[in-house]
Amino acid sequence: MPRLEGKRGAVILSALSVISVFIFCEYIIYYPTILRCHWPRGGEEDGLPALRVLFLADTHLLGAIRGHWFDKLRREWQMERAFQTALWLLQPEIVFILGDIFDEGKWSSRQDWKRDVQRFLRMFRHPRDTELIVLIGNHDVGFHYEMNRYKLDRFQRLFNYTSAKILSRKGVNFVLVNSVAMQGDGCAICQAVEDDLLQLSQDLNCSLQGLPSYAVQEQCRGRRSLPPSAPILLQHYPLYRVSDASCSGKDVAPPEERHLLFKERYDVLSREASKKLLRWFHPRLILSGHTHSACEVLHEQKYPEISVPSFSWRNRNDPSFILGTISPRHFALQKCFLPEESTVIGVYCATGITLALLLTVHCHSLRVGNLKSP
């Protein structure tokens, strides 16, 4: 009877250990990790509270074609728990997702698209006092040669998004760009986006004039009035750069990829499109995604760009997001790392090995006891 109780106790202890480790790895680990994050100081202005913004990119929700069920379950659970924990602990006012929400939006049938959207809305649910703004990426509507009006319209209807838009909050202007359409080849969608961006730049430039002359007043008559603040440019593709060779930090591209030359209109925007955006908007900050790795670039010695790494374990071991406190004239940024997938796997492996050793020792002691008993 004591031996039976010993076996039962070992089984119960093992089950409790497995359950405890599971709860830690799938729930609890996100809290101490994200608690290390804090809203950066320096974005305030004249004693007024700054706008609290969370930036993330490249969630790549898997679809019906390439998505293995376990890959979906594992990586989407990681993103859901990370996002919901960040919302609860940090309470941002706005969240921007910088494109590639879906992995197979460019291929999805109507039914597959509907299912993918339902999963996204569940994972990235948010309270009413937090605004979620989503930008277009190449995996959402296809690369330029795959993008068409149908794919673009269904994305825009879902997210109330237009391919060229200025969003103003607390005196801060965000320029939202469909960078997939910045090809400069005169296609109908591309030309419409460029025309809209040019009009928005003129609206913004008129708003920045201060006390303009009579001639400028006449030129700006009827223009949309915007806060007189230099904008922040948000898009999926980075502006043109040769490679990631000059990038530094723990979450940059791996060494074997860092010196690979980028292809214009595929990895980054073309030189021409990049110059247009800088000339039109003179942004004080640019944030982009697409590369899945971090990088900081200073364009023309005055326009800083930050590439936001992927938010998913599927694309990197150490996903992250960026917190920003932003006012009309100032901003401050802070990167927040999520739990590393290798850490979680290591905890599971260590637990499995420890339990296996303990059970082996326990079974051996029971066997020795049986041999000694009369």
TORKOL-4160 file (C-alpha; in steps of 0.2 Angstrom, whole numbers, padded with zeros to 4 digits, m for minus):
374
<pt num="1" X="0000" Y="0000" Z="0000"/>
<pt num="2" X="0014" Y="0013" Z="0004"/>
<pt num="3" X="0022" Y="0009" Z="m0013"/>
<pt num="4" X="0005" Y="0012" Z="m0022"/>
<pt num="5" X="0004" Y="0029" Z="m0013"/>
<pt num="6" X="0022" Y="0032" Z="m0018"/>
<pt num="7" X="0018" Y="0029" Z="m0036"/>
<pt num="8" X="0002" Y="0040" Z="m0035"/>
<pt num="9" X="0011" Y="0054" Z="m0027"/>
<pt num="10" X="0025" Y="0054" Z="m0040"/>
<pt num="11" X="0011" Y="0054" Z="m0054"/>
<pt num="12" X="0002" Y="0069" Z="m0046"/>
<pt num="13" X="0018" Y="0078" Z="m0043"/>
<pt num="14" X="0024" Y="0076" Z="m0061"/>
<pt num="15" X="0007" Y="0082" Z="m0067"/>
<pt num="16" X="0007" Y="0097" Z="m0056"/>
<pt num="17" X="0025" Y="0101" Z="m0062"/>
<pt num="18" X="0019" Y="0100" Z="m0080"/>
<pt num="19" X="0004" Y="0111" Z="m0077"/>
<pt num="20" X="0014" Y="0124" Z="m0068"/>
<pt num="21" X="0027" Y="0125" Z="m0081"/>
<pt num="22" X="0014" Y="0126" Z="m0095"/>
<pt num="23" X="0005" Y="0141" Z="m0086"/>
<pt num="24" X="0022" Y="0149" Z="m0083"/>
<pt num="25" X="0027" Y="0147" Z="m0102"/>
<pt num="26" X="0011" Y="0151" Z="m0110"/>
<pt num="27" X="0004" Y="0165" Z="m0098"/>
<pt num="28" X="0015" Y="0171" Z="m0084"/>
<pt num="29" X="0031" Y="0174" Z="m0093"/>
<pt num="30" X="0024" Y="0188" Z="m0103"/>
<pt num="31" X="0021" Y="0199" Z="m0088"/>
<pt num="32" X="0038" Y="0200" Z="m0080"/>
<pt num="33" X="0046" Y="0202" Z="m0098"/>
<pt num="34" X="0034" Y="0217" Z="m0103"/>
<pt num="35" X="0034" Y="0224" Z="m0086"/>
<pt num="36" X="0052" Y="0229" Z="m0089"/>
<pt num="37" X="0046" Y="0240" Z="m0103"/>
<pt num="38" X="0041" Y="0258" Z="m0099"/>
<pt num="39" X="0035" Y="0274" Z="m0108"/>
<pt num="40" X="0050" Y="0284" Z="m0113"/>
<pt num="41" X="0053" Y="0301" Z="m0106"/>
<pt num="42" X="0057" Y="0316" Z="m0118"/>
<pt num="43" X="0041" Y="0316" Z="m0129"/>
<pt num="44" X="0032" Y="0328" Z="m0118"/>
<pt num="45" X="0029" Y="0346" Z="m0122"/>
<pt num="46" X="0026" Y="0362" Z="m0112"/>
<pt num="47" X="0021" Y="0350" Z="m0097"/>
<pt num="48" X="0007" Y="0342" Z="m0107"/>
<pt num="49" X="0006" Y="0323" Z="m0108"/>
<pt num="50" X="0012" Y="0316" Z="m0124"/>
<pt num="51" X="0003" Y="0304" Z="m0136"/>
<pt num="52" X="0007" Y="0286" Z="m0131"/>
<pt num="53" X="0009" Y="0275" Z="m0146"/>
<pt num="54" X="0014" Y="0257" Z="m0149"/>
<pt num="55" X="0022" Y="0251" Z="m0165"/>
<pt num="56" X="0023" Y="0233" Z="m0171"/>
<pt num="57" X="0025" Y="0225" Z="m0188"/>
<pt num="58" X="0024" Y="0209" Z="m0198"/>
<pt num="59" X="0013" Y="0198" Z="m0189"/>
<pt num="60" X="0011" Y="0186" Z="m0204"/>
<pt num="61" X="m0005" Y="0177" Z="m0198"/>
<pt num="62" X="m0004" Y="0160" Z="m0207"/>
<pt num="63" X="m0017" Y="0155" Z="m0220"/>
<pt num="64" X="m0024" Y="0139" Z="m0227"/>
<pt num="65" X="m0011" Y="0136" Z="m0240"/>
<pt num="66" X="0006" Y="0136" Z="m0231"/>
<pt num="67" X="0000" Y="0136" Z="m0213"/>
<pt num="68" X="0003" Y="0120" Z="m0203"/>
<pt num="69" X="m0010" Y="0119" Z="m0189"/>
<pt num="70" X="0003" Y="0118" Z="m0175"/>
<pt num="71" X="0013" Y="0133" Z="m0182"/>
<pt num="72" X="m0003" Y="0143" Z="m0182"/>
<pt num="73" X="m0007" Y="0138" Z="m0164"/>
<pt num="74" X="0010" Y="0141" Z="m0157"/>
<pt num="75" X="0015" Y="0157" Z="m0165"/>
<pt num="76" X="m0003" Y="0165" Z="m0165"/>
<pt num="77" X="m0005" Y="0161" Z="m0146"/>
<pt num="78" X="0012" Y="0169" Z="m0143"/>
<pt num="79" X="0007" Y="0185" Z="m0152"/>
<pt num="80" X="m0011" Y="0186" Z="m0144"/>
<pt num="81" X="m0004" Y="0184" Z="m0126"/>
<pt num="82" X="0010" Y="0197" Z="m0130"/>
<pt num="83" X="m0002" Y="0209" Z="m0137"/>
<pt num="84" X="m0015" Y="0207" Z="m0124"/>
<pt num="85" X="m0002" Y="0208" Z="m0110"/>
<pt num="86" X="0005" Y="0224" Z="m0117"/>
<pt num="87" X="m0012" Y="0232" Z="m0119"/>
<pt num="88" X="m0016" Y="0228" Z="m0101"/>
<pt num="89" X="0001" Y="0234" Z="m0093"/>
<pt num="90" X="0005" Y="0248" Z="m0105"/>
<pt num="91" X="m0012" Y="0255" Z="m0110"/>
<pt num="92" X="m0007" Y="0264" Z="m0126"/>
<pt num="93" X="m0018" Y="0276" Z="m0134"/>
<pt num="94" X="m0014" Y="0271" Z="m0152"/>
<pt num="95" X="m0007" Y="0255" Z="m0159"/>
<pt num="96" X="0000" Y="0255" Z="m0177"/>
<pt num="97" X="0003" Y="0238" Z="m0186"/>
<pt num="98" X="0015" Y="0242" Z="m0201"/>
<pt num="99" X="0009" Y="0230" Z="m0213"/>
<pt num="100" X="0010" Y="0211" Z="m0217"/>
<pt num="101" X="m0004" Y="0207" Z="m0205"/>
<pt num="102" X="m0008" Y="0191" Z="m0215"/>
<pt num="103" X="0004" Y="0179" Z="m0223"/>
<pt num="104" X="m0007" Y="0174" Z="m0237"/>
<pt num="105" X="m0018" Y="0189" Z="m0241"/>
<pt num="106" X="m0012" Y="0190" Z="m0258"/>
<pt num="107" X="m0018" Y="0172" Z="m0262"/>
<pt num="108" X="m0033" Y="0171" Z="m0250"/>
<pt num="109" X="m0050" Y="0166" Z="m0257"/>
<pt num="110" X="m0065" Y="0175" Z="m0250"/>
<pt num="111" X="m0068" Y="0161" Z="m0237"/>
<pt num="112" X="m0050" Y="0159" Z="m0232"/>
<pt num="113" X="m0049" Y="0178" Z="m0230"/>
<pt num="114" X="m0065" Y="0178" Z="m0219"/>
<pt num="115" X="m0057" Y="0165" Z="m0208"/>
<pt num="116" X="m0040" Y="0174" Z="m0207"/>
<pt num="117" X="m0049" Y="0191" Z="m0202"/>
<pt num="118" X="m0059" Y="0182" Z="m0188"/>
<pt num="119" X="m0043" Y="0176" Z="m0181"/>
<pt num="120" X="m0035" Y="0193" Z="m0182"/>
<pt num="121" X="m0049" Y="0202" Z="m0174"/>
<pt num="122" X="m0049" Y="0189" Z="m0160"/>
<pt num="123" X="m0030" Y="0190" Z="m0157"/>
<pt num="124" X="m0029" Y="0209" Z="m0158"/>
<pt num="125" X="m0045" Y="0214" Z="m0149"/>
<pt num="126" X="m0043" Y="0230" Z="m0140"/>
<pt num="127" X="m0053" Y="0241" Z="m0128"/>
<pt num="128" X="m0063" Y="0256" Z="m0135"/>
<pt num="129" X="m0051" Y="0269" Z="m0129"/>
<pt num="130" X="m0036" Y="0261" Z="m0139"/>
<pt num="131" X="m0036" Y="0265" Z="m0157"/>
<pt num="132" X="m0029" Y="0251" Z="m0169"/>
<pt num="133" X="m0022" Y="0257" Z="m0186"/>
<pt num="134" X="m0017" Y="0245" Z="m0199"/>
<pt num="135" X="m0006" Y="0248" Z="m0214"/>
<pt num="136" X="m0005" Y="0238" Z="m0230"/>
<pt num="137" X="0010" Y="0226" Z="m0233"/>
<pt num="138" X="0015" Y="0216" Z="m0248"/>
<pt num="139" X="0008" Y="0200" Z="m0240"/>
<pt num="140" X="m0009" Y="0208" Z="m0237"/>
<pt num="141" X="m0012" Y="0213" Z="m0255"/>
<pt num="142" X="0002" Y="0206" Z="m0265"/>
<pt num="143" X="0018" Y="0213" Z="m0272"/>
<pt num="144" X="0015" Y="0227" Z="m0285"/>
<pt num="145" X="0012" Y="0215" Z="m0300"/>
<pt num="146" X="0000" Y="0205" Z="m0289"/>
<pt num="147" X="m0010" Y="0219" Z="m0281"/>
<pt num="148" X="m0027" Y="0223" Z="m0289"/>
<pt num="149" X="m0042" Y="0234" Z="m0284"/>
<pt num="150" X="m0052" Y="0219" Z="m0277"/>
<pt num="151" X="m0038" Y="0214" Z="m0264"/>
<pt num="152" X="m0035" Y="0233" Z="m0260"/>
<pt num="153" X="m0054" Y="0236" Z="m0258"/>
<pt num="154" X="m0057" Y="0222" Z="m0246"/>
<pt num="155" X="m0042" Y="0227" Z="m0235"/>
<pt num="156" X="m0048" Y="0245" Z="m0235"/>
<pt num="157" X="m0066" Y="0240" Z="m0230"/>
<pt num="158" X="m0060" Y="0229" Z="m0216"/>
<pt num="159" X="m0048" Y="0242" Z="m0208"/>
<pt num="160" X="m0056" Y="0258" Z="m0214"/>
<pt num="161" X="m0039" Y="0262" Z="m0222"/>
<pt num="162" X="m0035" Y="0272" Z="m0237"/>
<pt num="163" X="m0018" Y="0271" Z="m0247"/>
<pt num="164" X="m0014" Y="0289" Z="m0243"/>
<pt num="165" X="m0019" Y="0297" Z="m0227"/>
<pt num="166" X="m0014" Y="0310" Z="m0214"/>
<pt num="167" X="m0020" Y="0305" Z="m0196"/>
<pt num="168" X="m0019" Y="0319" Z="m0183"/>
<pt num="169" X="m0020" Y="0315" Z="m0164"/>
<pt num="170" X="m0016" Y="0327" Z="m0150"/>
<pt num="171" X="m0008" Y="0339" Z="m0163"/>
<pt num="172" X="0003" Y="0325" Z="m0170"/>
<pt num="173" X="0002" Y="0321" Z="m0189"/>
<pt num="174" X="0005" Y="0303" Z="m0195"/>
<pt num="175" X="0007" Y="0300" Z="m0214"/>
<pt num="176" X="0000" Y="0283" Z="m0218"/>
<pt num="177" X="0007" Y="0277" Z="m0235"/>
<pt num="178" X="0003" Y="0261" Z="m0245"/>
<pt num="179" X="0021" Y="0259" Z="m0250"/>
<pt num="180" X="0017" Y="0244" Z="m0261"/>
<pt num="181" X="0009" Y="0256" Z="m0273"/>
<pt num="182" X="0025" Y="0267" Z="m0273"/>
<pt num="183" X="0032" Y="0260" Z="m0289"/>
<pt num="184" X="0032" Y="0275" Z="m0300"/>
<pt num="185" X="0027" Y="0265" Z="m0316"/>
<pt num="186" X="0011" Y="0275" Z="m0319"/>
<pt num="187" X="m0001" Y="0260" Z="m0315"/>
<pt num="188" X="m0019" Y="0266" Z="m0310"/>
<pt num="189" X="m0018" Y="0262" Z="m0292"/>
<pt num="190" X="0000" Y="0268" Z="m0291"/>
<pt num="191" X="m0004" Y="0285" Z="m0299"/>
<pt num="192" X="m0019" Y="0287" Z="m0288"/>
<pt num="193" X="m0009" Y="0285" Z="m0272"/>
<pt num="194" X="0005" Y="0297" Z="m0278"/>
<pt num="195" X="m0008" Y="0310" Z="m0283"/>
<pt num="196" X="m0017" Y="0308" Z="m0266"/>
<pt num="197" X="0000" Y="0310" Z="m0257"/>
<pt num="198" X="0005" Y="0325" Z="m0267"/>
<pt num="199" X="m0012" Y="0333" Z="m0262"/>
<pt num="200" X="m0009" Y="0328" Z="m0243"/>
<pt num="201" X="0009" Y="0336" Z="m0244"/>
<pt num="202" X="0002" Y="0352" Z="m0250"/>
<pt num="203" X="m0011" Y="0352" Z="m0236"/>
<pt num="204" X="0002" Y="0349" Z="m0223"/>
<pt num="205" X="0014" Y="0362" Z="m0231"/>
<pt num="206" X="0001" Y="0375" Z="m0230"/>
<pt num="207" X="m0003" Y="0371" Z="m0212"/>
<pt num="208" X="0016" Y="0373" Z="m0208"/>
<pt num="209" X="0017" Y="0391" Z="m0215"/>
<pt num="210" X="0013" Y="0400" Z="m0199"/>
<pt num="211" X="0008" Y="0418" Z="m0205"/>
<pt num="212" X="0010" Y="0416" Z="m0224"/>
<pt num="213" X="0011" Y="0430" Z="m0236"/>
<pt num="214" X="m0005" Y="0435" Z="m0247"/>
<pt num="215" X="0001" Y="0425" Z="m0261"/>
<pt num="216" X="0003" Y="0409" Z="m0250"/>
<pt num="217" X="m0014" Y="0412" Z="m0243"/>
<pt num="218" X="m0021" Y="0412" Z="m0260"/>
<pt num="219" X="m0012" Y="0397" Z="m0265"/>
<pt num="220" X="m0018" Y="0388" Z="m0249"/>
<pt num="221" X="m0036" Y="0393" Z="m0250"/>
<pt num="222" X="m0047" Y="0379" Z="m0247"/>
<pt num="223" X="m0034" Y="0367" Z="m0241"/>
<pt num="224" X="m0037" Y="0355" Z="m0227"/>
<pt num="225" X="m0031" Y="0363" Z="m0210"/>
<pt num="226" X="m0019" Y="0352" Z="m0201"/>
<pt num="227" X="m0009" Y="0354" Z="m0185"/>
<pt num="228" X="0007" Y="0364" Z="m0188"/>
<pt num="229" X="0018" Y="0349" Z="m0184"/>
<pt num="230" X="0031" Y="0340" Z="m0195"/>
<pt num="231" X="0024" Y="0323" Z="m0198"/>
<pt num="232" X="0029" Y="0305" Z="m0194"/>
<pt num="233" X="0029" Y="0294" Z="m0209"/>
<pt num="234" X="0023" Y="0276" Z="m0207"/>
<pt num="235" X="0024" Y="0263" Z="m0221"/>
<pt num="236" X="0028" Y="0244" Z="m0224"/>
<pt num="237" X="0043" Y="0245" Z="m0235"/>
<pt num="238" X="0058" Y="0254" Z="m0229"/>
<pt num="239" X="0065" Y="0269" Z="m0239"/>
<pt num="240" X="0079" Y="0265" Z="m0250"/>
<pt num="241" X="0095" Y="0259" Z="m0242"/>
<pt num="242" X="0109" Y="0248" Z="m0250"/>
<pt num="243" X="0109" Y="0235" Z="m0237"/>
<pt num="244" X="0108" Y="0232" Z="m0218"/>
<pt num="245" X="0127" Y="0232" Z="m0216"/>
<pt num="246" X="0127" Y="0248" Z="m0206"/>
<pt num="247" X="0114" Y="0242" Z="m0194"/>
<pt num="248" X="0118" Y="0237" Z="m0176"/>
<pt num="249" X="0110" Y="0230" Z="m0161"/>
<pt num="250" X="0105" Y="0213" Z="m0154"/>
<pt num="251" X="0090" Y="0211" Z="m0166"/>
<pt num="252" X="0098" Y="0216" Z="m0183"/>
<pt num="253" X="0098" Y="0204" Z="m0197"/>
<pt num="254" X="0110" Y="0189" Z="m0195"/>
<pt num="255" X="0128" Y="0191" Z="m0201"/>
<pt num="256" X="0125" Y="0180" Z="m0217"/>
<pt num="257" X="0111" Y="0192" Z="m0222"/>
<pt num="258" X="0117" Y="0209" Z="m0217"/>
<pt num="259" X="0128" Y="0213" Z="m0232"/>
<pt num="260" X="0116" Y="0206" Z="m0245"/>
<pt num="261" X="0111" Y="0220" Z="m0257"/>
<pt num="262" X="0093" Y="0226" Z="m0256"/>
<pt num="263" X="0083" Y="0225" Z="m0272"/>
<pt num="264" X="0073" Y="0241" Z="m0276"/>
<pt num="265" X="0054" Y="0239" Z="m0276"/>
<pt num="266" X="0056" Y="0222" Z="m0268"/>
<pt num="267" X="0066" Y="0224" Z="m0252"/>
<pt num="268" X="0065" Y="0243" Z="m0251"/>
<pt num="269" X="0057" Y="0257" Z="m0260"/>
<pt num="270" X="0066" Y="0264" Z="m0275"/>
<pt num="271" X="0078" Y="0279" Z="m0274"/>
<pt num="272" X="0065" Y="0289" Z="m0284"/>
<pt num="273" X="0050" Y="0285" Z="m0273"/>
<pt num="274" X="0061" Y="0288" Z="m0257"/>
<pt num="275" X="0066" Y="0305" Z="m0263"/>
<pt num="276" X="0048" Y="0309" Z="m0267"/>
<pt num="277" X="0042" Y="0305" Z="m0250"/>
<pt num="278" X="0056" Y="0315" Z="m0241"/>
<pt num="279" X="0054" Y="0330" Z="m0253"/>
<pt num="280" X="0035" Y="0330" Z="m0251"/>
<pt num="281" X="0033" Y="0328" Z="m0232"/>
<pt num="282" X="0050" Y="0332" Z="m0224"/>
<pt num="283" X="0046" Y="0319" Z="m0210"/>
<pt num="284" X="0054" Y="0321" Z="m0193"/>
<pt num="285" X="0053" Y="0302" Z="m0191"/>
<pt num="286" X="0050" Y="0287" Z="m0202"/>
<pt num="287" X="0045" Y="0270" Z="m0196"/>
<pt num="288" X="0044" Y="0254" Z="m0207"/>
<pt num="289" X="0043" Y="0235" Z="m0207"/>
<pt num="290" X="0046" Y="0222" Z="m0220"/>
<pt num="291" X="0064" Y="0216" Z="m0216"/>
<pt num="292" X="0059" Y="0208" Z="m0200"/>
<pt num="293" X="0075" Y="0215" Z="m0192"/>
<pt num="294" X="0080" Y="0231" Z="m0183"/>
<pt num="295" X="0089" Y="0245" Z="m0191"/>
<pt num="296" X="0091" Y="0264" Z="m0189"/>
<pt num="297" X="0096" Y="0274" Z="m0204"/>
<pt num="298" X="0098" Y="0293" Z="m0206"/>
<pt num="299" X="0093" Y="0299" Z="m0223"/>
<pt num="300" X="0101" Y="0314" Z="m0230"/>
<pt num="301" X="0108" Y="0317" Z="m0213"/>
<pt num="302" X="0092" Y="0323" Z="m0206"/>
<pt num="303" X="0078" Y="0311" Z="m0208"/>
<pt num="304" X="0079" Y="0296" Z="m0196"/>
<pt num="305" X="0071" Y="0280" Z="m0200"/>
<pt num="306" X="0068" Y="0265" Z="m0189"/>
<pt num="307" X="0064" Y="0248" Z="m0196"/>
<pt num="308" X="0053" Y="0239" Z="m0183"/>
<pt num="309" X="0057" Y="0220" Z="m0181"/>
<pt num="310" X="0043" Y="0206" Z="m0184"/>
<pt num="311" X="0031" Y="0203" Z="m0169"/>
<pt num="312" X="0031" Y="0185" Z="m0172"/>
<pt num="313" X="0041" Y="0170" Z="m0167"/>
<pt num="314" X="0039" Y="0163" Z="m0184"/>
<pt num="315" X="0051" Y="0176" Z="m0191"/>
<pt num="316" X="0063" Y="0179" Z="m0177"/>
<pt num="317" X="0068" Y="0171" Z="m0160"/>
<pt num="318" X="0067" Y="0189" Z="m0151"/>
<pt num="319" X="0052" Y="0198" Z="m0157"/>
<pt num="320" X="0049" Y="0216" Z="m0151"/>
<pt num="321" X="0038" Y="0231" Z="m0152"/>
<pt num="322" X="0042" Y="0250" Z="m0150"/>
<pt num="323" X="0034" Y="0262" Z="m0138"/>
<pt num="324" X="0033" Y="0280" Z="m0142"/>
<pt num="325" X="0029" Y="0296" Z="m0132"/>
<pt num="326" X="0025" Y="0309" Z="m0146"/>
<pt num="327" X="0020" Y="0327" Z="m0145"/>
<pt num="328" X="0019" Y="0340" Z="m0159"/>
<pt num="329" X="0038" Y="0344" Z="m0158"/>
<pt num="330" X="0046" Y="0330" Z="m0149"/>
<pt num="331" X="0046" Y="0311" Z="m0148"/>
<pt num="332" X="0055" Y="0298" Z="m0138"/>
<pt num="333" X="0056" Y="0279" Z="m0142"/>
<pt num="334" X="0059" Y="0264" Z="m0132"/>
<pt num="335" X="0061" Y="0246" Z="m0139"/>
<pt num="336" X="0052" Y="0232" Z="m0129"/>
<pt num="337" X="0057" Y="0214" Z="m0132"/>
<pt num="338" X="0046" Y="0199" Z="m0130"/>
<pt num="339" X="0050" Y="0182" Z="m0122"/>
<pt num="340" X="0062" Y="0173" Z="m0133"/>
<pt num="341" X="0056" Y="0157" Z="m0141"/>
<pt num="342" X="0072" Y="0148" Z="m0137"/>
<pt num="343" X="0069" Y="0152" Z="m0118"/>
<pt num="344" X="0052" Y="0144" Z="m0118"/>
<pt num="345" X="0058" Y="0129" Z="m0127"/>
<pt num="346" X="0073" Y="0128" Z="m0115"/>
<pt num="347" X="0061" Y="0128" Z="m0100"/>
<pt num="348" X="0050" Y="0114" Z="m0107"/>
<pt num="349" X="0065" Y="0104" Z="m0112"/>
<pt num="350" X="0074" Y="0106" Z="m0094"/>
<pt num="351" X="0057" Y="0102" Z="m0086"/>
<pt num="352" X="0055" Y="0086" Z="m0097"/>
<pt num="353" X="0073" Y="0080" Z="m0093"/>
<pt num="354" X="0071" Y="0084" Z="m0074"/>
<pt num="355" X="0055" Y="0075" Z="m0073"/>
<pt num="356" X="0062" Y="0060" Z="m0083"/>
<pt num="357" X="0077" Y="0059" Z="m0071"/>
<pt num="358" X="0067" Y="0060" Z="m0056"/>
<pt num="359" X="0054" Y="0047" Z="m0062"/>
<pt num="360" X="0069" Y="0036" Z="m0066"/>
<pt num="361" X="0076" Y="0037" Z="m0049"/>
<pt num="362" X="0059" Y="0035" Z="m0041"/>
<pt num="363" X="0055" Y="0019" Z="m0051"/>
<pt num="364" X="0073" Y="0012" Z="m0047"/>
<pt num="365" X="0070" Y="0015" Z="m0028"/>
<pt num="366" X="0053" Y="0006" Z="m0030"/>
<pt num="367" X="0061" Y="m0008" Z="m0039"/>
<pt num="368" X="0075" Y="m0010" Z="m0026"/>
<pt num="369" X="0061" Y="m0009" Z="m0012"/>
<pt num="370" X="0052" Y="m0024" Z="m0021"/>
<pt num="371" X="0068" Y="m0034" Z="m0021"/>
<pt num="372" X="0071" Y="m0031" Z="m0003"/>
<pt num="373" X="0053" Y="m0035" Z="0003"/>
<pt num="374" X="0050" Y="m0054" Z="0008"/>
